[in-house]
Amino acid sequence: MVIRPITTAQLPEILAIFNEAIVNTTALYDYEPRTLEKVNQWYEAHTQSDFPIIGAFDEADTLLGFAAYGSFRPHDAYQFTVEHSVYVRTDARGRGIGKTLLTALIAEAHKHPVHSLLGVIDADNTVSIHLHEKLGFKFCGKIPQSGFKFGRWLDVVFYQLQLQ
């Protein structure tokens, strides 16, 4: 597996990963699949703000998953806090790719003026919660019934890693 920055060539693969998560999971609180245009806008916003998007690639150069971070909130005082995301293709889960991506994203954050990484996670996503805890993230809050998807209320939890 190789970890490297994402380019526009991978945006169709990212779109497929995003849309699988939207349609089948509570990893994203969206209802409708995204369009390639929306993913292009997301990519451009990240690159213009110098926010990383990194991917995990197999030996055939197929994207297995990706990780990124961006602004937590649009106010000046939050400029050193970022919210991150990690997504792994369904058929590639359970192989440590999420951990590798999040570890690489933390290393990338150390190269930038980032003080705090925040993971905003569906409270039932125990795999993601355990991953964050293994990498030193601390539970810092819960908002009960903050989302509604698949006919039920969803709780969201926040996990934070403060960088030195």
Secondary structure by P-SEA (a helix, b strand, c coil): cbbbbbcccaaaaaaaaaaaaaaccccccccccccaaaaaaaaaaaaaacbbbbbcccccccccccccccccccccccccbbbbbbbbcccccccaaaaaaaaaaaaaaaaccccbbbbbccccaaaaaaaaaaabbbbccccccccccccbbbbbbbbbbbcc
